[in-house]
């Protein structure tokens, strides 16, 4: 073996060793984090994740940043959430450099490079963070900056990754339209709403229905600008489109993160050795029977990544807003599903490539067999050298031969263990994401309100309730964030 290859092999082993340790830490991190989120102990999850984040490895820095950023957001630490998400965005911006520098297929998966949808939802959470800190001067404009960033992201994906499944997101387009409208940028809001409708038609991988609020908001802006032809065309497509008259009312938006995103788990597929060789290896039959006999292998197993969903009884919610000054004034609204993140994750996961994986698994046995052949040839040569060495005493020859037997047996055992080892699959994912996002909107006169949220199961029965207080200002939007999860 050439010196250059030996050096590369050693460096690869060191790299794989380090990154394997890093991946193990990710599993430990999620195994501790998941129960805290399931138990709705968000503050405990923040404490754990922030402490872990201080000493996290560089290979998974992006993943940890996304996790901690969302946990801060869920806990109401909006400033810290945005600071952490900004770090995630910077790491993601270096994705092309990282992909180029570590261009070996066996090394590349060790770096968590992030997914397009993850960055889009990072912008979504950042925009909400700014809205929740709107009392600070200029925050509505900064929320609009997030809307522009996500627009740039979608444009870049469509240019650079033409074959990508996730190129746009109708819900995020719609929500960013709300962001623009809330900041007073009506023209930008109009463009974003139009892009949302196009995304519902062309990039709707979750099969979501077009929200009536989206259509009505766009229709209202058309009417505001006197765009009669556009308004007429929109109404032709969506007959229910109507102009919204605020009458100095404010609009309450309740954004609910429902459930937990599915987690990646390992699924093992087992085939008979004969079937796997005939259908996936498809080379000549050299070593075919020798491999089966040497490893005593009759079946071949391979691991694949699949998503496992969490059971959640809650499917929707309804709200009741009661005026604090006049308890007889009650307002009601029901939620609607705006995005199915679980569906995005599952559809984004590549289809199992059985041919490639099983070819690799069988080839591992073939390579192992050839290595064992070499070990045995070396053993016979070394054995003859010892036996033919006249300078060695009989006892020394016996001792050296016993050591040679042990070393050879250890080497062969190591090769067999390595050949039988199941392939590794990447099970990393952004685990604190919600399964779905549903929203409810309500136009309310200015004033203070007691809000009751009833979380409902698939039969419309109340699973649990939550009470909130809020203040509505005239001609202003108010965003309330909630999250819901109820297992068995």
Secondary structure, DSSP 8 states (H G I E B T S, - for coil): --HHHHHHHHHHHHHHHHHHHHHHHHHHHHHHHHHHHHTT-HHHHHHHHHHHHHT--GGGHHHHHHHHHHHHHHTT-HHHHHHHHHHHHHHHHTHHHHHHHT--HHHHTTS----HHHHHHHHHHHHHHHHHTTTSTTHHHHHHHHHHHHHHHHHHHHHH-TT-S-S--HHHHHHHHHHHHHHT-HHHHHHHHHHHHHHHHHS-TT-----HHHHHHHHHHHHHHT-HHHHHHHHHH-TT------TT-EEEEEEEEES---EEEEEEEEEEHHHHIIIII-S--TTHHHHHHHHT--EEEEEEEEEE----S--EEEEEEEESS-TT-EEEEE-EEEEEHHHHHHHHS----HHHHHHHHHHHHHHHHHHHHHHHHHHHHHHHHHHT-TTS-HHHHHHHHHHHHHHHHHHHHHHHHHHHS---------TTS-SEEEEEEEEE-SEEEEEEEEEE-TTS-EEEEEEEEEEE-TT-EEEEEEEE----
